[in-house]
Amino acid sequence: MFLAVLLTIAASAYGAANQASAADTVARSSASQIVADMGAGWNLGNQLEATTNGYPSETAWGQPTVTQALIDKVRAAGFKTIRIPVSYLGHIGPGPNHTIDPSWLNRIQQVVDYGYNRGLHVIINMHGDGYKTVNGSWLICDAPSQAGIKAKYQKTWQQIANRFKDYDQRLILESMNEEFDGQFGRPTQPCYSNINSYNQIFVDTVRKSGGHNSSRWLLVPGWNTNIDYTAGNYGFAVPSDQYRSPSIPAGERRIMISVHHYSPWDFAGEETGTITQWGRAATNPSRTSSWGQEAYLDSQLKKMYETFVTKGYPVVVGEYGAIDKSSFDSSNNRYRADFARAVAATAKKYGAAPVYWDNGATERYGFGLFDRRSLTVTQQGIIDAIMSGVGARVAGSALPSGA
């Protein structure tokens, strides 16, 4: 922080032309360093992407208003990165300007500041605007009106980028979330080409806004943030970065690749009590999925490493986790912790940053690690497992049994 202050003072002395150069110097960080600095991450899920009747509202899905105290609790637990999913939807005005409701943008900034001002890395994205199942969604890759969609997307990101251009590189902007045609299967064209276009518009728009955005780390997903469809030969294209700051050495990247990992789904997300165990410590084969175990996890993240990390593009596992099925199997939380530890440790092994999905729900089928009303930890065993996985174990914590 002291260095940043000195650089800011120096920039003022040398004039506006040198100010951007000083900002770039502050913002610079290597691919391996940014992943190490991000450490273990946590999602503020089901809040700023919660919606009702086509309008985002942070309490729409039953969660309380986000507070500084909640973010402080998450930070105290050992998390160094907070991902804040954000929907815009009806808060975007009509064209051609597509002005975002100032009160909504102000609230987004306030929640960002809860983490950013505490020294955390913060990720914000465009989360629900591309879901066909969401009322008011518009970022639809197989819709016929692509020219209008792309113009709206560009104008929206231009406003977001301008609002945050003075934040240093601890703020990471993510173009979108789980964008695809809504069918869980092989990617289709020209839908995937449109997703690539959205990512390119995002990168170009953010870079052109100046300030720290000219050298900021930017996060982009492939088809539905699916590892196979992003790393495989299905059409994903890493955006070009022609407008980035010239002060960044030619061999360095400022693009990150976003994927999610919820495999095997019958353990991690399927809302039944059938598959409740995971991993080599599982004791009941009838409660364990026939696929998606440790070797599969390793092969998936190794694929991302070989395709992107070795070329200088860091990977962010922006969501992972497993829902609570302990009402069906009292040992379930042990396996949820084993799964979280394995994802975090494998991500670290392959140069990726893991960000746990917390939707605020702490009962049956919930992902929650914290009660957002009482500000209490509800799954210390899973938190401990994540911290041990990334090698950032909190002092005094203990691993769950079966480690």
VOFI-363443 format. One line per 5 residues: number of its first residue (from 1); their letters; for each residue x, y, z negated of C-alpha. Coordinates in Angstrom, 1 decimal, always signed. Layout:
// residues N
NUM) A) X:Y:Z | ...
// end
This chain:
// residues 403
1) MFLAV) +0.0:+0.0:+0.0 | +2.9:+2.4:-0.9 | +4.5:+1.7:+2.5 | +1.2:+2.4:+4.2 | +0.9:+5.8:+2.4
6) LLTIA) +4.4:+6.7:+3.5 | +3.7:+5.8:+7.1 | +0.5:+7.8:+7.1 | +2.4:+10.9:+5.8 | +5.1:+10.5:+8.4
11) ASAYG) +2.5:+10.2:+11.1 | +0.9:+13.4:+10.1 | +4.3:+15.1:+10.2 | +5.1:+13.9:+13.7 | +1.7:+14.5:+15.2
16) AANQA) -1.2:+12.6:+16.6 | +0.9:+10.9:+19.3 | +3.1:+9.1:+16.7 | +0.2:+8.3:+14.4 | -1.0:+5.4:+16.5
21) SAADT) +2.6:+4.0:+16.6 | +2.8:+4.1:+12.8 | -0.6:+2.4:+12.5 | +0.7:-0.4:+14.8 | +3.7:-0.9:+12.6
26) VARSS) +1.6:-1.3:+9.5 | -0.7:-3.7:+11.3 | +1.9:-6.0:+12.8 | +2.1:-9.6:+11.5 | +3.3:-12.9:+13.0
31) ASQIV) +0.9:-15.7:+13.8 | +2.2:-17.9:+11.0 | +2.3:-15.0:+8.5 | -1.4:-14.0:+9.1 | -2.5:-17.6:+8.5
36) ADMGA) -0.4:-17.8:+5.3 | -1.7:-14.5:+4.1 | -5.4:-15.5:+4.7 | -4.9:-18.5:+2.4 | -8.2:-20.2:+1.4
41) GWNLG) -11.3:-18.4:+2.8 | -15.0:-18.3:+1.8 | -18.1:-17.4:+3.7 | -20.7:-14.9:+2.4 | -23.4:-17.0:+4.2
46) NQLEA) -27.1:-16.3:+4.4 | -26.8:-12.6:+3.5 | -26.0:-10.1:+6.2 | -27.1:-12.5:+8.9 | -30.4:-13.2:+7.1
51) TTNGY) -33.4:-11.9:+9.1 | -37.1:-11.4:+8.9 | -39.2:-10.6:+12.0 | -36.2:-9.8:+14.1 | -34.5:-7.5:+11.6
56) PSETA) -31.5:-8.4:+9.4 | -31.9:-8.0:+5.7 | -29.5:-9.4:+3.1 | -32.2:-10.6:+0.8 | -34.5:-12.1:+3.5
61) WGQPT) -33.5:-15.7:+2.8 | -33.8:-15.6:-1.0 | -30.3:-14.3:-2.0 | -29.8:-11.3:-4.3 | -28.2:-8.1:-3.0
66) VTQAL) -24.5:-8.5:-2.6 | -22.4:-6.8:-5.3 | -18.8:-6.0:-6.0 | -19.0:-8.3:-9.0 | -19.8:-11.3:-6.7
71) IDKVR) -16.8:-10.6:-4.5 | -14.6:-10.2:-7.6 | -15.8:-13.6:-8.8 | -14.8:-15.2:-5.5 | -11.5:-13.4:-5.5
76) AAGFK) -10.8:-14.6:-9.1 | -11.5:-18.2:-8.0 | -8.5:-18.0:-5.7 | -10.0:-17.1:-2.3 | -7.9:-14.6:-0.2
81) TIRIP) -10.3:-14.3:+2.8 | -14.0:-13.5:+3.0 | -15.9:-14.1:+6.2 | -19.1:-12.0:+6.4 | -21.5:-13.2:+9.0
86) VSYLG) -23.5:-10.2:+10.4 | -26.6:-10.0:+12.6 | -27.7:-6.8:+14.3 | -30.8:-7.8:+16.3 | -33.6:-5.1:+15.8
91) HIGPG) -31.1:-2.7:+14.2 | -29.7:-2.1:+17.7 | -31.6:+0.7:+19.5 | -32.6:+0.8:+23.2 | -30.3:+1.4:+26.1
96) PNHTI) -28.3:+2.9:+27.4 | -26.6:+3.8:+24.1 | -27.9:+0.9:+22.0 | -27.3:+2.8:+18.8 | -26.9:+0.7:+15.7
101) DPSWL) -29.1:+1.9:+12.8 | -26.6:+3.9:+10.7 | -28.0:+2.6:+7.4 | -27.3:-1.0:+8.5 | -23.8:-0.1:+9.7
106) NRIQQ) -23.2:+1.7:+6.4 | -24.2:-1.3:+4.4 | -22.0:-3.6:+6.5 | -19.1:-1.3:+5.7 | -19.9:-1.2:+2.0
111) VVDYG) -19.9:-5.0:+1.8 | -16.6:-5.1:+3.8 | -15.1:-2.7:+1.3 | -16.0:-4.9:-1.6 | -13.4:-7.4:-0.3
116) YNRGL) -11.1:-5.1:+1.6 | -10.5:-2.7:-1.3 | -9.6:-5.7:-3.5 | -6.8:-6.7:-1.1 | -8.7:-9.5:+0.6
121) HVIIN) -8.7:-10.3:+4.3 | -12.2:-9.8:+5.6 | -13.7:-11.3:+8.8 | -16.9:-9.8:+10.3 | -18.7:-11.0:+13.4
126) MHGDG) -21.9:-10.9:+15.4 | -23.6:-14.0:+14.0 | -27.3:-14.5:+14.7 | -27.8:-12.4:+17.9 | -27.0:-15.4:+20.1
131) YKTVN) -29.3:-18.0:+18.5 | -32.3:-18.8:+20.7 | -34.2:-19.9:+17.5 | -33.9:-16.4:+15.9 | -36.6:-13.8:+16.5
136) GSWLI) -35.2:-11.0:+18.5 | -32.0:-12.8:+19.7 | -30.6:-11.4:+22.9 | -27.0:-12.6:+23.4 | -28.2:-15.6:+25.3
141) CDAPS) -25.6:-17.1:+27.7 | -28.1:-18.7:+30.1 | -30.5:-15.7:+30.2 | -31.0:-14.2:+33.7 | -30.4:-10.6:+32.7
146) QAGIK) -26.6:-10.9:+32.1 | -25.7:-7.3:+33.2 | -28.0:-5.8:+30.6 | -26.8:-8.3:+27.9 | -23.2:-7.5:+28.6
151) AKYQK) -23.8:-3.7:+28.5 | -25.6:-4.0:+25.2 | -22.9:-6.2:+23.8 | -20.2:-3.7:+24.9 | -22.0:-0.8:+23.3
156) TWQQI) -22.6:-2.6:+20.1 | -19.0:-3.7:+19.6 | -17.8:-0.2:+20.6 | -19.7:+1.2:+17.6 | -18.5:-1.5:+15.2
161) ANRFK) -14.9:-1.0:+16.4 | -15.0:+2.7:+16.0 | -16.4:+2.4:+12.5 | -13.5:+0.1:+11.4 | -10.6:+1.3:+13.5
166) DYDQR) -8.7:+2.8:+10.5 | -8.8:-0.4:+8.5 | -5.5:-2.3:+8.6 | -5.0:-5.9:+9.9 | -6.6:-7.4:+6.8
171) LILES) -9.8:-6.8:+8.6 | -10.4:-9.3:+11.4 | -13.1:-8.9:+14.0 | -14.8:-12.0:+15.4 | -16.7:-11.7:+18.7
176) MNEEF) -19.6:-14.0:+18.0 | -20.6:-17.2:+16.3 | -21.6:-20.7:+17.7 | -22.5:-19.3:+21.1 | -23.9:-22.0:+23.5
181) DGQFG) -27.1:-22.8:+25.4 | -28.8:-24.5:+22.5 | -28.4:-28.0:+23.8 | -25.9:-30.2:+21.8 | -24.0:-31.7:+24.7
186) RPTQP) -21.5:-31.1:+27.4 | -21.1:-27.3:+28.2 | -22.9:-26.0:+31.2 | -22.0:-23.4:+33.8 | -22.4:-20.5:+34.3
191) CYSNI) -23.2:-20.3:+30.6 | -19.6:-21.0:+29.6 | -18.4:-18.4:+32.0 | -20.7:-15.9:+30.4 | -19.3:-16.8:+26.9
196) NSYNQ) -15.8:-16.2:+28.3 | -17.0:-12.8:+29.6 | -18.5:-11.8:+26.2 | -15.1:-12.6:+24.6 | -13.3:-10.5:+27.2
201) IFVDT) -15.7:-7.6:+26.8 | -15.1:-7.8:+23.0 | -11.3:-7.8:+23.3 | -11.2:-4.9:+25.8 | -13.8:-2.8:+23.9
206) VRKSG) -12.1:-3.2:+20.5 | -8.6:-2.5:+21.9 | -9.7:+0.6:+23.8 | -11.2:+2.1:+20.6 | -7.7:+2.8:+19.3
211) GHNSS) -6.3:+3.1:+15.8 | -5.4:-0.2:+14.2 | -7.7:-1.9:+16.7 | -5.0:-1.7:+19.3 | -3.0:-4.3:+17.4
216) RWLLV) -5.6:-5.9:+15.2 | -6.0:-9.7:+15.1 | -9.2:-10.6:+17.1 | -11.0:-13.9:+16.7 | -12.9:-15.6:+19.5
221) PGWNT) -14.8:-18.9:+19.8 | -15.4:-21.4:+22.5 | -18.6:-23.3:+23.2 | -20.5:-23.6:+19.9 | -17.1:-23.3:+18.0
226) NIDYT) -16.8:-27.0:+18.9 | -13.2:-28.3:+18.8 | -13.5:-30.7:+21.8 | -15.3:-28.2:+24.0 | -12.8:-25.4:+23.1
231) AGNYG) -9.5:-27.3:+23.3 | -10.6:-29.7:+26.1 | -11.0:-29.1:+29.8 | -14.5:-27.8:+29.7 | -14.1:-24.2:+30.7
236) FAVPS) -12.9:-22.1:+27.7 | -10.6:-19.3:+28.7 | -8.5:-17.3:+26.2 | -9.2:-13.6:+26.8 | -6.5:-11.5:+28.4
241) DQYRS) -5.2:-8.7:+26.1 | -4.2:-6.0:+28.6 | -5.2:-3.1:+26.4 | -3.3:-4.0:+23.3 | -0.6:-1.7:+21.8
246) PSIPA) +2.6:-1.5:+23.8 | +4.5:-1.6:+20.6 | +3.7:-5.3:+20.1 | +6.5:-7.5:+21.6 | +5.4:-9.3:+24.8
251) GERRI) +5.8:-12.8:+23.3 | +3.5:-12.1:+20.3 | -0.2:-12.8:+20.4 | -3.1:-10.9:+18.6 | -5.8:-13.4:+19.6
256) MISVH) -7.1:-16.1:+17.2 | -9.3:-19.1:+18.1 | -12.4:-19.9:+16.0 | -13.8:-23.4:+15.5 | -16.0:-25.1:+12.9
261) HYSPW) -15.7:-28.5:+11.3 | -18.8:-30.4:+9.9 | -17.8:-33.9:+11.0 | -19.2:-36.4:+10.3 | -22.5:-34.5:+10.4
266) DFAGE) -24.4:-37.4:+8.7 | -22.2:-36.7:+5.6 | -21.6:-33.0:+5.9 | -25.0:-31.6:+7.0 | -27.7:-34.2:+7.5
271) ETGTI) -30.5:-33.6:+5.0 | -31.0:-37.2:+3.8 | -29.7:-39.2:+0.9 | -28.2:-41.9:+3.1 | -24.6:-40.9:+3.7
276) TQWGR) -23.2:-39.5:+0.5 | -19.5:-40.6:+0.5 | -16.5:-39.8:+2.6 | -12.8:-40.6:+2.9 | -10.4:-43.3:+1.8
281) AATNP) -11.7:-43.2:-1.8 | -15.3:-44.1:-0.8 | -16.6:-47.1:-2.7 | -19.8:-47.9:-0.9 | -19.6:-48.7:+2.9
286) SRTSS) -23.4:-48.3:+3.3 | -23.1:-44.7:+2.1 | -20.1:-43.9:+4.2 | -20.2:-42.8:+7.9 | -18.7:-45.0:+10.5
291) WGQEA) -16.8:-42.2:+12.0 | -15.3:-38.8:+11.2 | -12.9:-39.9:+8.5 | -9.3:-38.6:+7.7 | -7.7:-39.8:+11.0
296) YLDSQ) -10.5:-38.1:+13.0 | -10.0:-34.8:+11.1 | -6.3:-35.0:+11.7 | -6.7:-35.6:+15.4 | -9.2:-32.7:+15.8
301) LKKMY) -6.9:-30.1:+14.2 | -3.9:-31.5:+15.8 | -5.7:-30.9:+19.1 | -6.2:-27.3:+18.2 | -2.5:-27.0:+17.2
306) ETFVT) -1.2:-28.4:+20.4 | -3.6:-26.4:+22.6 | -3.4:-23.0:+20.9 | -1.1:-22.7:+17.8 | +2.0:-23.9:+19.7
311) KGYPV) +1.3:-21.1:+22.2 | +1.1:-18.4:+19.5 | -2.7:-18.3:+19.0 | -3.6:-19.0:+15.4 | -6.7:-21.1:+14.7
316) VVGEY) -9.4:-20.2:+12.1 | -11.7:-23.0:+10.9 | -14.3:-20.4:+10.2 | -16.8:-22.9:+8.7 | -16.6:-26.3:+7.0
321) GAIDK) -18.1:-28.0:+4.0 | -20.6:-30.6:+3.0 | -24.1:-30.2:+1.5 | -25.0:-31.4:-2.0 | -26.5:-34.9:-2.1
326) SSFDS) -25.7:-35.5:-5.8 | -29.4:-36.1:-6.5 | -29.1:-39.3:-4.4 | -25.6:-40.3:-5.5 | -24.1:-39.0:-8.7
331) SNNRY) -20.6:-39.4:-7.2 | -21.4:-37.2:-4.2 | -19.6:-34.0:-5.4 | -16.4:-36.0:-5.8 | -16.5:-36.8:-2.1
336) RADFA) -17.6:-33.3:-1.2 | -14.4:-32.1:-2.9 | -12.3:-34.8:-1.2 | -13.7:-33.6:+2.2 | -13.0:-29.9:+1.4
341) RAVAA) -9.5:-30.7:+0.2 | -8.7:-32.7:+3.3 | -10.0:-30.0:+5.7 | -8.0:-27.3:+3.8 | -4.8:-29.4:+3.7
346) TAKKY) -5.1:-30.5:+7.3 | -5.7:-27.0:+8.5 | -2.6:-25.9:+6.6 | -0.6:-28.7:+8.2 | -1.6:-27.5:+11.7
351) GAAPV) -1.3:-23.8:+11.2 | -5.0:-23.0:+10.8 | -6.8:-20.9:+8.2 | -9.8:-22.7:+6.5 | -12.9:-20.7:+5.5
356) YWDNG) -15.5:-22.7:+3.5 | -19.2:-22.3:+4.4 | -21.2:-21.1:+1.3 | -24.8:-20.4:+2.0 | -25.7:-19.4:-1.5
361) ATERY) -27.8:-22.5:-2.2 | -26.7:-24.5:-5.2 | -29.4:-27.1:-5.4 | -30.1:-30.2:-3.2 | -28.6:-29.8:+0.3
366) GFGLF) -26.9:-26.5:-0.6 | -23.3:-25.6:+0.2 | -23.0:-23.1:-2.6 | -20.0:-22.8:-4.9 | -21.2:-19.8:-6.8
371) DRRSL) -24.6:-18.8:-8.3 | -25.0:-15.3:-6.8 | -27.4:-14.2:-9.5 | -25.7:-15.3:-12.6 | -22.2:-14.9:-11.0
376) TVTQQ) -21.1:-18.3:-12.3 | -19.1:-21.0:-10.6 | -21.3:-24.0:-9.8 | -18.7:-26.3:-8.1 | -15.4:-25.8:-9.8
381) GIIDA) -14.2:-29.3:-8.5 | -14.7:-28.3:-4.9 | -12.9:-24.9:-5.5 | -10.0:-26.7:-7.1 | -9.8:-29.1:-4.2
386) IMSGV) -9.7:-26.3:-1.7 | -7.0:-24.5:-3.6 | -4.9:-27.7:-3.9 | -5.4:-28.3:-0.2 | -3.9:-25.0:+0.9
391) GARVA) -1.2:-25.2:-1.8 | -2.7:-22.3:-3.8 | -3.9:-24.1:-6.8 | -5.4:-21.8:-9.5 | -3.5:-22.0:-12.8
396) GSALP) -5.2:-24.2:-15.4 | -7.5:-25.9:-12.8 | -7.9:-29.7:-12.5 | -8.6:-31.8:-9.5 | -11.8:-33.9:-9.5
401) SGA) -11.4:-37.6:-10.2 | -10.5:-39.8:-7.3 | -7.9:-37.3:-5.9
// end
